[in-house]
Amino acid sequence: MGHPARGKRADARRNEGALLDVAAQAGEIRSGIDAYELMRGVGNICIGAEEDPRYDPRRVVELLIAGLHRPD
């Protein structure tokens, strides 16, 4: 039997992917966005934020999310 957290992580990834698919089908974001890549990217943006008061990861995440929107 596997580790219980692994199953929960897999479920979360499927749900994240489903949310991105629905948003893409609704024309809210670009299609072809991988949930795992997106979450890793957001996580990496946030690394080290406590160590540099000049760095605001929320601002960078806002820019990332804005970039997901479909171009008009």
Secondary structure, 3 states (H helix, E strand, C coil): CCCHHHHHHHHHHHHHHHHHHHHHHCCCECCCCCHHHHHHHHHHHHCCHHHCCCCCHHHHHHHHHHHHECCC
